[in-house]
Amino acid sequence: MIPEIDVRKLTAKKISEGALAFTFAADADLLDIPFVGFEGETEAELTYRIFEDDSVEVTGRIAFVLKGACSRCLSEARARFTGDVEGVFFPGESDGENYGYAGGKIDLTELMRDSVMFALPARLLCDACTQWENE
């Protein structure tokens, strides 16, 4: 489950920085590689920083495993991928370019979805095809 950041509560306690570590199920609809799926949960390790204007910067890393048919030879393939997480949340509604939050709480779902999408490879290759491509 993806946690929320309660900006109001943290600000009231005079906490402006913190860390989160959690796992979540990535949305299978993000994958457009045929015969490939997520294996297990996506891991996230994030840090956040609350600024005086109530904007919140969230950074970190995600990691997930893809498993399925090799995009080249259709053999069984499995690989671990990592990606960066970078987002700034502003009070108010999201506008397509900026993440927003309302009610003093930040829902990280959209940022996690975007981070997984940007970390996805164009294809999944088995070990033999990866080695062949790197030669």
Contacts in CASP RR format, 6 or more apart in sequence:
PFRMAT RR
TARGET T0000
AUTHOR 0000-0000-0000
METHOD contacts of the structure
MODEL  1
MIPEIDVRKLTAKKISEGALAFTFAADADLLDIPFVGFEGETEAELTYRI
FEDDSVEVTGRIAFVLKGACSRCLSEARARFTGDVEGVFFPGESDGENYG
YAGGKIDLTELMRDSVMFALPARLLCDACTQWENE
1 22 0 8 1.000
1 24 0 8 1.000
2 22 0 8 1.000
2 24 0 8 1.000
2 44 0 8 1.000
2 107 0 8 1.000
2 108 0 8 1.000
2 109 0 8 1.000
2 112 0 8 1.000
3 20 0 8 1.000
3 22 0 8 1.000
3 108 0 8 1.000
4 105 0 8 1.000
4 106 0 8 1.000
4 107 0 8 1.000
4 108 0 8 1.000
5 20 0 8 1.000
5 48 0 8 1.000
5 56 0 8 1.000
5 58 0 8 1.000
5 105 0 8 1.000
5 106 0 8 1.000
5 108 0 8 1.000
6 104 0 8 1.000
6 105 0 8 1.000
6 106 0 8 1.000
7 50 0 8 1.000
7 54 0 8 1.000
7 56 0 8 1.000
7 101 0 8 1.000
7 104 0 8 1.000
7 105 0 8 1.000
7 106 0 8 1.000
8 103 0 8 1.000
8 104 0 8 1.000
8 105 0 8 1.000
10 16 0 8 1.000
10 50 0 8 1.000
11 50 0 8 1.000
11 54 0 8 1.000
15 50 0 8 1.000
16 49 0 8 1.000
16 50 0 8 1.000
16 51 0 8 1.000
17 47 0 8 1.000
17 48 0 8 1.000
17 49 0 8 1.000
17 50 0 8 1.000
18 47 0 8 1.000
18 48 0 8 1.000
18 49 0 8 1.000
19 45 0 8 1.000
19 46 0 8 1.000
19 47 0 8 1.000
19 48 0 8 1.000
20 44 0 8 1.000
20 45 0 8 1.000
20 46 0 8 1.000
20 47 0 8 1.000
20 48 0 8 1.000
21 43 0 8 1.000
21 44 0 8 1.000
21 45 0 8 1.000
21 46 0 8 1.000
22 44 0 8 1.000
23 41 0 8 1.000
23 42 0 8 1.000
23 43 0 8 1.000
23 44 0 8 1.000
24 41 0 8 1.000
24 42 0 8 1.000
24 44 0 8 1.000
24 112 0 8 1.000
25 38 0 8 1.000
25 40 0 8 1.000
25 41 0 8 1.000
25 42 0 8 1.000
26 38 0 8 1.000
26 41 0 8 1.000
26 42 0 8 1.000
26 64 0 8 1.000
26 112 0 8 1.000
26 113 0 8 1.000
26 116 0 8 1.000
27 113 0 8 1.000
27 116 0 8 1.000
28 37 0 8 1.000
28 38 0 8 1.000
30 113 0 8 1.000
30 116 0 8 1.000
30 117 0 8 1.000
30 120 0 8 1.000
31 37 0 8 1.000
31 38 0 8 1.000
31 66 0 8 1.000
31 120 0 8 1.000
33 66 0 8 1.000
33 71 0 8 1.000
33 120 0 8 1.000
33 121 0 8 1.000
33 122 0 8 1.000
33 123 0 8 1.000
33 124 0 8 1.000
34 69 0 8 1.000
34 71 0 8 1.000
35 68 0 8 1.000
35 69 0 8 1.000
35 74 0 8 1.000
36 66 0 8 1.000
36 67 0 8 1.000
36 68 0 8 1.000
36 69 0 8 1.000
36 71 0 8 1.000
36 77 0 8 1.000
36 124 0 8 1.000
37 66 0 8 1.000
37 67 0 8 1.000
37 68 0 8 1.000
38 64 0 8 1.000
38 65 0 8 1.000
38 66 0 8 1.000
38 67 0 8 1.000
39 65 0 8 1.000
39 66 0 8 1.000
39 67 0 8 1.000
39 78 0 8 1.000
40 64 0 8 1.000
40 65 0 8 1.000
41 64 0 8 1.000
42 62 0 8 1.000
42 63 0 8 1.000
42 64 0 8 1.000
42 112 0 8 1.000
42 116 0 8 1.000
43 62 0 8 1.000
43 63 0 8 1.000
43 64 0 8 1.000
44 60 0 8 1.000
44 61 0 8 1.000
44 62 0 8 1.000
44 85 0 8 1.000
44 112 0 8 1.000
45 60 0 8 1.000
45 61 0 8 1.000
45 62 0 8 1.000
46 58 0 8 1.000
46 59 0 8 1.000
46 60 0 8 1.000
46 85 0 8 1.000
46 108 0 8 1.000
47 58 0 8 1.000
47 59 0 8 1.000
47 60 0 8 1.000
48 56 0 8 1.000
48 57 0 8 1.000
48 58 0 8 1.000
48 59 0 8 1.000
49 56 0 8 1.000
49 57 0 8 1.000
50 56 0 8 1.000
51 57 0 8 1.000
54 90 0 8 1.000
54 91 0 8 1.000
55 88 0 8 1.000
55 89 0 8 1.000
55 90 0 8 1.000
55 91 0 8 1.000
56 88 0 8 1.000
56 89 0 8 1.000
56 101 0 8 1.000
56 106 0 8 1.000
57 87 0 8 1.000
57 88 0 8 1.000
57 89 0 8 1.000
58 85 0 8 1.000
58 86 0 8 1.000
58 87 0 8 1.000
58 88 0 8 1.000
58 89 0 8 1.000
58 106 0 8 1.000
58 108 0 8 1.000
58 111 0 8 1.000
59 84 0 8 1.000
59 85 0 8 1.000
59 86 0 8 1.000
59 87 0 8 1.000
60 84 0 8 1.000
60 85 0 8 1.000
60 86 0 8 1.000
61 82 0 8 1.000
61 83 0 8 1.000
61 84 0 8 1.000
61 85 0 8 1.000
62 82 0 8 1.000
62 83 0 8 1.000
62 84 0 8 1.000
62 85 0 8 1.000
62 112 0 8 1.000
62 115 0 8 1.000
62 116 0 8 1.000
62 119 0 8 1.000
63 80 0 8 1.000
63 81 0 8 1.000
63 82 0 8 1.000
63 83 0 8 1.000
64 80 0 8 1.000
64 81 0 8 1.000
64 116 0 8 1.000
64 119 0 8 1.000
65 78 0 8 1.000
65 79 0 8 1.000
65 80 0 8 1.000
65 81 0 8 1.000
66 77 0 8 1.000
66 78 0 8 1.000
66 79 0 8 1.000
66 81 0 8 1.000
66 121 0 8 1.000
66 124 0 8 1.000
67 76 0 8 1.000
67 77 0 8 1.000
67 78 0 8 1.000
68 76 0 8 1.000
68 77 0 8 1.000
68 78 0 8 1.000
68 124 0 8 1.000
69 75 0 8 1.000
69 76 0 8 1.000
69 77 0 8 1.000
69 124 0 8 1.000
70 76 0 8 1.000
70 77 0 8 1.000
70 124 0 8 1.000
70 125 0 8 1.000
70 126 0 8 1.000
70 129 0 8 1.000
71 77 0 8 1.000
71 123 0 8 1.000
71 124 0 8 1.000
71 125 0 8 1.000
71 129 0 8 1.000
72 123 0 8 1.000
72 125 0 8 1.000
72 126 0 8 1.000
72 129 0 8 1.000
73 126 0 8 1.000
73 128 0 8 1.000
73 129 0 8 1.000
75 126 0 8 1.000
75 128 0 8 1.000
75 129 0 8 1.000
76 126 0 8 1.000
77 124 0 8 1.000
77 125 0 8 1.000
77 126 0 8 1.000
77 127 0 8 1.000
77 129 0 8 1.000
79 121 0 8 1.000
79 124 0 8 1.000
79 125 0 8 1.000
81 119 0 8 1.000
81 120 0 8 1.000
81 121 0 8 1.000
82 119 0 8 1.000
83 115 0 8 1.000
83 118 0 8 1.000
83 119 0 8 1.000
84 115 0 8 1.000
84 118 0 8 1.000
84 119 0 8 1.000
85 111 0 8 1.000
85 112 0 8 1.000
85 115 0 8 1.000
87 99 0 8 1.000
87 111 0 8 1.000
88 98 0 8 1.000
88 99 0 8 1.000
89 98 0 8 1.000
89 99 0 8 1.000
89 100 0 8 1.000
89 101 0 8 1.000
89 106 0 8 1.000
90 98 0 8 1.000
90 99 0 8 1.000
90 100 0 8 1.000
90 101 0 8 1.000
91 100 0 8 1.000
91 101 0 8 1.000
91 102 0 8 1.000
91 104 0 8 1.000
92 100 0 8 1.000
92 101 0 8 1.000
92 102 0 8 1.000
93 100 0 8 1.000
93 102 0 8 1.000
94 100 0 8 1.000
94 110 0 8 1.000
99 106 0 8 1.000
99 110 0 8 1.000
99 111 0 8 1.000
100 106 0 8 1.000
101 107 0 8 1.000
125 133 0 8 1.000
END
